Amino acid sequence: MITALLLFWPALAGVLVLFIKGQNAKRAAFGAAVVEFVIALYAMLQYQPNAQVQFQYFQPWIENFGINFAIGMDGISLLLVFLTTFLVPLIILSSFPHSYKNPNVFYALILFMQMGLIGVFTAFDAFLFYFFWEVALIPIYFISAVWGGERRIPITFKFFIYTIFGSLFMLVGFVYLYFQTPGAHTSDINAFYQLSLDTTQQSWIFWFLFIAFAIKMPVFPFHTWQPDTYTESPTQATMLLSGIMLKMGIYGVIRWLLPIVPQGVSQWDGLVLVLSIIGIVYGSIIAIRQRDLKRLVAYSSIGHVGLIAAGIFTLTEHGMQGGIIQMLSHGINVVGLFFIIDIIYRRTHTRDIKNLGGITQTTPALSIFFMILLLGTVALPLTNGFVGEFLLLSGVFQYNNWMGAIAGTTIILSAVYMLRMFQGVMFGEQNANTVTFRDVTGTEAAVLIPLVIMVFWIGLHPNTFLSLTEPAVGHLLGIINR
């Protein structure tokens, strides 16, 4: 029942928030999100680290067609549920300095999106997974389209078309797999795992599923919706997209693509690694050239996600474990960076690096928070980014030394654009935009402190999380290599 409570509580809270007028809506939404996080922590404490799916909840849904409401959590699901429930309260808290029109609708949509995200990470039925995949898209579309920047309508429409296009590919793939199940057809994930498809069938299904997941991540060249959407969306939507939603695509690859069509993966994994490594270099080089802080971090995400995808498709334990822990680390770091950019923009009304400078002279606390999150992003040892990138690069090197060497440039390139950004924003002479810049407030510190704690917790005690996912990763690799 814990999984069901995690799933339905945000939906119930979202409905209640709709009826709360004014600024009280944000407080109610924050309280509901904190309750959700407490439930997730309780689940983590009760979880037994093994390969079994735990906290299962099962109800027939469309019984005549073998479609069931089947949810639960193994270590991989639990880690992503933890990430979601950890970040959503901080994302809501980060919005407190803003005054959004119709706040009850804005915060209700965030909670509805949280419900969709939890559903994606806990569904063990293909059509239920698809249902929540679409449910998670609807709230973020309206958040971006209603509360975004000047170009929000065409940019959000492009994002919507991309994701719907990919979702239809996934639906076609799931329908085909459904009809391949023997006897009374079913969409249960274990039935899909046990299918005996020939190489041609697996090759086709690989592309139907991969395109859907690659768009959501996004992997080069399916990334073109991402920079504009991140830039034009309100900061809280950008945090949801970058911190949690892109993990839906990576999770889909791990849970649904690799174990179902392993022969299709073995046919195309080389191409996927090439595309992923191109994305690493491409995203990093474009990030170096950016002057807008939001676009810089958006392009940096393409590089980081490229490395995650490359590591996962090596089908090694190091690559898989690295990809999963890096999902957690990336979500924490990128949400922190986008929040700091939001702080800078609210105080200066600009995100252009050339119009900033000298901020560190009056902001010792902000400077420390910014630097710690930056160092986590560039994978400094003892920070969260180092654990994931070390495991990912180890996996890629096991696959191919040359690919590993090229993928390893992400460490150098990320240091270049991140340190360049920090230098341009925080050092140098103050100007008219920054001369009155004030340090972080109590609310802002309340958002940043938990993120910084996690930067060091993952970096110093990675087994807290790796031990949760190791049995599930071993189980999936066993299915893939059978």
N, C-alpha and C positions, 0 to 999 in steps of 0.2 A: 504493500500500500504506500510505501514511501515514494516510489516512483510516480504513482498516480497523484499523490499530494503535490509533489514537485511540479507536475504537469498542469494540474487544474488550479492550484492556488493563484498563479499570476493571472489566469483568465478571470477567476472570480474577483480578484482585487482590481483588475482593469475595469470590469463592469461597475464596481462600486465607485471607483475614481471618476467615472463618467458623470456621476451625480454630485460630485463635490465641486463647488464653484470657487473661482478665484485662486489665490496662491496656496490655499490649503490642499489643493490637489497634489502639488509637488511633495508636500510633507507626507500625505497619505501614501503616495506611490513609493516614496523612499522607505517608509515603514514596512510596507508590504514586501519590498525587495529585500530588506534586511531579514524579515521572517523567512523568506525563501532561502537565503544564504544559511541561516541557522539550520533549516531542514537538511540542506545539502551537507553541512558539516556533520550532522548527526548520522547521515547515511555513510559518510566516509569513516566515521568511528565504528559503525556497525559492520562495515564491509570486510569480508574475508578474502584476502588476496589469493585468488585462484582463477582458473580459466572459466568457471561457471558464470552464467548470467544470474544475477541476484536481484532481489526486490522486484520479482516479476509480478505483473498484473495482466491477466488475460480475460478477455470477454469476446464472444463471437460478435462480429460486426455485420458483415454481409455473409451470413452463414452459408447460404446456398452456393456461394461462389468461393468458399474457402478463404475468405478475407476476414482477418481477426484483428481486434484491438489488442495487440501484443506488445507490451513495453517492459523494459527491465534495464539493468546496468551491469556491464562487466567493468574491468578497470579502465578501459579506454573511454567508455561512455561516462563513467564517473568523473574522470579527470576533466572532460569537457563540460559536464554539468557543473562541476566546481568552478571552472573558469567563467561560465556564464553567470552563475549566481554570485560570484565574487565581484565581477565587473559591473553588473547592472546597477546595484546600489550606488557605486561610485560614479557611474555615468549620470544617474539621476541627481546625485548630490552636486556634481559638477555644473549642473544647469541652474542651480539656485541663484547665481548672480544675474541670470537672464530673466526677462519678462516676456514670455511667449504669449501670443494671442491664443485664446481658447486653451488654457493650460490643462484643463481636465481631459480634453481630447488628446493633446500631445502626450501626456504621461500615461494615459490609458493605452495608447498605441505602443509605447515602449513595453508595457507589461504584456500586451498581447503578443508582441514580437518575442519576448522572453519565453512565453508559452510555446510558440512555434519552434524556437531554437531547442528547448528542452525536448520537444517531441521528436525532432530530427535526431538528436543524440541518443534517444532511448527506444526508438521504434525498431522492432524486430519482425515487422511485416512490410513487404515491399510497397504496397499501396498505402499503408499507413505512413511510411517514410515519405512517400511522394506527397501525401496530403499535407503533412507538416512542413515539407519543403516549400510548398506553395503558400501555406499559411504564414510562414515567416517573411515572405516577400511582400505581402500586402501592407502590413503596417509601415515598413521602412519606405515603401513607395510613397505613401501619403505623408509621412514625416518629412521626407526630402522634397516632395512636390509642393507642400503647403508652406513649410517654414524654411526653405532653402534660399539660395541667393538669387540674383537677378536672372540668371540663365537656367533656373531650376527646372522649368517645364520641359524644354527640349532635351536637357541632359538626363533628367529622370526618365523621360520617355525612352531614350536610348538604352538606359540601364534596364528598364522593364522589358523592352523587346529582346535584348540579349538574354536575360535570364529566362523569360518565357520560352524562347526558342530552344535554349538548352534543356529546359524542363520537359518539353515535348519529346526530345530525343530520349531522355531517360524514361519517360512513360512508355514509348514504343518498345524500348528494350525490356522493361519490366513485363509488359503485356506478352511479348514473345516468350520470355522465360516462364511466365505463368502457364502458358499453354504447352510448355515442354514438360511440366511436372506430371508424373504418371498418375493414372487413376483419376480420382476426384481432384481436380486441379486446386492448387493452393499457392498463396503468395508468401508463405512462411520462409524466413531467411534460410533456415536449415535445409529446407527442401531445395532451394536454389543452390546451396552449397553442394548438394549431393547429385546434381544433374550431370549427365554424361554427354556433353556437347562435343561435336567434332571441331577440328581446328578452324574451319571456315565459319561455322556458327559463332564460335568464341571471338573470332576476329571482328565480325560485324557487331556483336554485342559490346565488345570492348569500345568501339568508337561511339556507339549510341550512349553509353554511360560516361565515357571519358569526356566527351564534348560538354555534357551537362556539368560535370564536376570541374572541368578546366575553366569554364566561363565563370563559375562562382569563385574560384580560388583567388585571382585568375592567373593562368599560366600563359606565357607568350605563345601564339599571337592572339589569344582570346581576351586580352587585357584592356582593350581600347576604351571600354566604358568606365574603367576604374578611376583614373586621375581626375577627370572632370566631375564625376559623381562625388568623390571624396571632397573635392574643393568646393563645390556648390552646395552640398548638404550642410545643414546646421551641425555644429560640432558634435552634439550627442548622437546624431545619425551617423556621422563619420566614425565615431568611436564604436558604435554597434556594428557597422559594416566591416571595419578593419580589425577590431578586437575579437569579434565573435563570428560574424556571418561568413567571412571567407573560410573559417575553419569547417563550415558545413561541407565545402567541396573536398577538402583534404580528408575529412572523416568519411565522406562517401567513397573515396578511393580505397581507403583502408578497409572499411566494413563491407562494401558492396561490390566494388570492381575487382580487386585483386583475388579474393577467394572464389569468386563465381566463375571468372574466365581466366584462369592462370595460363592456359596455352595462348590465349589472345594477348595477354600481358607479355609473355616471352617473345611473341612475334614483334611487338611494337615498343618494348621498353627502351631499346636503344634510341628510337626517335624521340620518345618522351624525354629521356635524359638530355638529348641534344637541345630540344626546345626549352627545357628547364634551365639549362646552363646559358643558353642565349638570353633568357629572361634575366638571369643573374647579372650578366655583364651589361645588357641593354638597360635594365632598370637602374642600375648603379650609375652608369655613365650619364643617363638623362637626369638623374637626381643631382649629380654634380653641377649640372648646368642650370638648375632651377634657382630662381630668386624668390619665388613665393614659398613660404615655409610649409604651407599645407600640401602643395604639389610636390615639394621635395620629399616629404615623408610618405606621400602616396606612392611615388615612384620607388622609394626605398623598399616599400612593402612588396613590390613586384620582384625585386631581387631576393628578398628573404623567403618569399613563398616559392620562388624557383628552386632555392636550395632545399627546402622541405620536400618539394615534389621529387627532386632528383634523388634525395636520400631514400624516400619511400619506395621508389621504383627500382632500387637496387635489390629489393627483396632480401635484405640482410637484417639481422636483429639490431645491429647498430643503427642502420638507416631508419628502420621503423621506430625504434625507441627514440632516436634523435628527432624524428619528425613529430612525434607525439609531444615530447617535452618542449620542443621548440614552438609548437602551437600555443602552449601555455605561456611560455616566455614572451613570444611575439605579441600576444594579446595584451599582456601587462605593459610591455614597453611602448607599444604603439598608442595605447589609450593614454598613457602618461604624457607622451610627446604631443599628442593632439590637444591635450588639456593645457599644457604649457603654452602651446601656440595660441590657444583660445585666450589665456590670460594676457599674453602679449598683445593680441589684437584688441581686446577690450580696453586696454590702457592706452594704446597708441593709434588704433584705427588703421593699422597697416600690417601686412604680412610680408612686405618687401624687405629683404635683407639689407638692401642698400639704404633704406630709410630708417634703419635701426642702428644700435650701437651704444656701448657704455652702460648697459642695463645693470651689469654686475656691481657697479659702483654704489648702488643704493639697494641691492636685493641679495644679501648674503644667503638667505634661506632658499629663494628661488634658484639661485646659481647652483647650490648644492643639489637640490632636487633634479634640476635639469642635467647636471653633469652625471649623476648616478644613472639616470635613465638612459642617457647617451652612451655611457660606458657599457651598460647592459646590452644596448643595441649593437655595439661594435664588438661584442663578445670578449670583453676583458675577463681574464681568469678571475674566479671567485664571484662572478656575476651570473645571472640566469642565462644570458645569451651564449656564454662559453660552453655550457654543458650540451645544449642542443647542437650547436655548430660543430663541436668536436665529434660528437657521435655521427652527425650527418656526413661530415667530410670523411670520417673513417669508413662509412658505408660506401661512399662514392669511390674512394680509393680502392676498396676491395673489388668494386665492379670494374674500374678502369683507371689506371694511374694518370693518364693524360686528362681525362674528364675531372678527376679529383683535383689536379693542379689548377685547371681553369676555374673550377667551382671555388677553389680556395681564394681566388682573387676577391671574393665578396668581403673578406676580412679587411683587405687593404682598401678597397673602394668604399666600403661603408665608413671606414675611419676617415677617408678624405672628405666625403660630403657631410658627415655628421660634425666633425671638428671644424670644417669650414663654416657650417651653419652656426655653431656655438661661438666661434670667433667673431663672425660678422654681427651677430645679435648682441652678445654679452660684453665683448671687449671694445676697445677703441674709445673715441670721444663721444660724449653725450651730444644729442642734438635736440631740436625743438620737440620731437616726438617722445624722447626718452628722459628729458631732464627732470620731469616730475614723476617718474616711474616709481611706484611704491611696491613694497615687498608683498609676499603672499598673505592673504587674510586667513583667519581661523578655518573657515569653510574650505578654502583652497588647500590648506595644509592637511585637512582631514581627508581630502581625496588623494593627495600625493603620498602621505606617509604610508598607508597600506601598500601602495604600489612599490615604494622603495623597499619596504620590508620584504616583499616577495622577490624583488631583484636579488637580494642577498640570501634569502631563505633557499631559493632554488639553486643558487650558485654554491652555497656552502653545504646544503643537505639535499642533494638531488634525489637520493634514494627514497625520500618521503613520497615522491611521486613515481619514480621509476619502478619501485617495488609494487605499486598498484597495477601498473600496466604490463609488467613483464609476463605474467602467466597468460594474459589475453593475447599478447603479441606472439608468444610461442605457439599458442593454439591456432591462431590465424596462419602463421607461417607453416604449421603442419598441414593445414588444409590446402594451402597454396602449393606446397611441394609434394602432395600425395601422389 
